């Protein structure tokens, strides 16, 4: 895999995904009850 992709871009992408995961987790804990990535808004 080395050489085929820019290492800095790879790291940036990983950091971006990590940020998304963290923000999703924070959203789930603070705003709406979400379990395992499934939002429970559909339930009455």
BAMARRO-513593 format. One record per residue: residue number from 0; residue in three letters; y, z, x of N, C-alpha, C in turn. Coordinates in steps of 0.2 Angstrom, whole numbers. Each point is the difference from the previous one (the first is absolute). Layout:
# BAMARRO-513593
+-----+------+---------+-------+--------+----------+-------+---------+---------+-------+--------+
!  nr ! rest ! n.north !  n.up ! n.east ! ca.north ! ca.up ! ca.east ! c.north !  c.up ! c.east !
+-----+------+---------+-------+--------+----------+-------+---------+---------+-------+--------+
! NUM !  ALA !       Y !     Z !      X !        Y !     Z !       X !       Y !     Z !      X !
...
+-----+------+---------+-------+--------+----------+-------+---------+---------+-------+--------+
# end
This chain:
# BAMARRO-513593
+-----+------+---------+-------+--------+----------+-------+---------+---------+-------+--------+
!  nr ! rest ! n.north !  n.up ! n.east ! ca.north ! ca.up ! ca.east ! c.north !  c.up ! c.east !
+-----+------+---------+-------+--------+----------+-------+---------+---------+-------+--------+
!   0 !  UNK !      -6 !     0 !      4 !        6 !     0 !      -4 !       6 !     0 !      4 !
!   1 !  UNK !       0 !     3 !      6 !        6 !     0 !       5 !       2 !    -7 !      2 !
!   2 !  UNK !       6 !    -1 !      0 !        3 !    -6 !       2 !       1 !    -5 !     -6 !
!   3 !  UNK !      -4 !     1 !     -5 !        1 !    -5 !      -6 !       6 !     2 !     -4 !
!   4 !  UNK !       1 !     7 !      0 !        6 !     2 !      -4 !       5 !     4 !      5 !
!   5 !  UNK !       6 !     0 !     -2 !        5 !     4 !       4 !      -1 !     8 !     -1 !
!   6 !  UNK !      -2 !     3 !      5 !       -1 !     8 !      -1 !       5 !     3 !     -3 !
!   7 !  UNK !       7 !    -1 !      1 !        5 !     3 !      -3 !       0 !    -1 !     -8 !
!   8 !  UNK !      -1 !    -6 !     -2 !       -1 !    -2 !      -7 !      -5 !     4 !     -3 !
!   9 !  UNK !      -6 !     0 !      4 !       -6 !     4 !      -3 !       2 !     7 !     -1 !
!  10 !  UNK !       3 !     3 !      4 !        2 !     7 !       0 !       5 !     1 !     -6 !
!  11 !  UNK !       5 !    -5 !     -1 !        5 !     1 !      -5 !      -3 !    -1 !     -7 !
!  12 !  UNK !      -6 !    -4 !      0 !       -3 !    -1 !      -6 !      -4 !     6 !     -2 !
!  13 !  UNK !      -3 !     3 !      5 !       -4 !     6 !      -2 !       5 !     6 !     -2 !
!  14 !  UNK !       6 !     0 !      4 !        5 !     5 !      -2 !       2 !    -1 !     -7 !
!  15 !  UNK !       1 !    -6 !     -2 !        3 !    -2 !      -7 !      -5 !     2 !     -5 !
!  16 !  UNK !      -7 !    -1 !      1 !       -5 !     2 !      -4 !       0 !     7 !     -1 !
!  17 !  UNK !       0 !     4 !      5 !        0 !     7 !       0 !       6 !     3 !     -4 !
!  18 !  UNK !       6 !    -3 !      1 !        6 !     2 !      -4 !      -2 !    -1 !     -7 !
!  19 !  UNK !      -3 !    -6 !     -2 !       -1 !    -1 !      -7 !      -5 !     5 !     -3 !
!  20 !  UNK !      -5 !     1 !      4 !       -5 !     5 !      -2 !       3 !     7 !     -1 !
!  21 !  UNK !       4 !     2 !      4 !        4 !     6 !       0 !       4 !     1 !     -6 !
!  22 !  UNK !       4 !    -6 !     -1 !        5 !     0 !      -6 !      -4 !     0 !     -7 !
!  23 !  UNK !      -6 !    -3 !      0 !       -4 !     0 !      -6 !      -3 !     7 !     -1 !
!  24 !  UNK !      -2 !     3 !      5 !       -3 !     7 !       0 !       5 !     5 !     -3 !
!  25 !  UNK !       6 !    -1 !      3 !        6 !     4 !      -2 !       2 !    -1 !     -7 !
!  26 !  UNK !       0 !    -6 !     -2 !        1 !    -2 !      -7 !      -5 !     3 !     -5 !
!  27 !  UNK !      -6 !    -1 !      2 !       -5 !     3 !      -4 !       0 !     8 !     -1 !
!  28 !  UNK !       2 !     3 !      5 !        0 !     7 !       0 !       6 !     3 !     -4 !
!  29 !  UNK !       6 !    -4 !      1 !        6 !     2 !      -3 !       1 !    -2 !     -7 !
!  30 !  UNK !      -1 !    -7 !     -1 !        2 !    -3 !      -6 !      -5 !     0 !     -6 !
!  31 !  UNK !      -5 !    -4 !      1 !       -5 !    -1 !      -5 !      -7 !     2 !      3 !
!  32 !  UNK !      -4 !     3 !     -5 !       -7 !     2 !       3 !      -4 !    -6 !      1 !
!  33 !  UNK !      -2 !    -1 !      6 !       -4 !    -6 !       2 !      -6 !     3 !      4 !
!  34 !  UNK !      -6 !    -2 !     -2 !       -6 !     2 !       4 !      -4 !    -6 !      3 !
!  35 !  UNK !      -1 !     0 !      6 !       -4 !    -5 !       4 !       4 !    -7 !     -1 !
!  36 !  UNK !       6 !     0 !     -1 !        4 !    -7 !      -1 !       0 !    -2 !     -7 !
!  37 !  UNK !      -3 !     3 !     -4 !        0 !    -2 !      -7 !       5 !     4 !     -4 !
!  38 !  UNK !       5 !    -4 !     -3 !        5 !     4 !      -4 !      -3 !     2 !     -7 !
!  39 !  UNK !       2 !     6 !     -2 !       -3 !     2 !      -6 !       5 !    -1 !     -6 !
!  40 !  UNK !       5 !    -4 !      1 !        5 !    -1 !      -6 !      -3 !    -3 !     -6 !
!  41 !  UNK !      -6 !    -4 !      1 !       -3 !    -3 !      -6 !      -3 !     5 !     -5 !
!  42 !  UNK !      -2 !     6 !      3 !       -3 !     5 !      -5 !       6 !     3 !     -4 !
!  43 !  UNK !      -2 !     1 !     -7 !        5 !     3 !      -4 !       2 !     7 !      1 !
+-----+------+---------+-------+--------+----------+-------+---------+---------+-------+--------+
# end
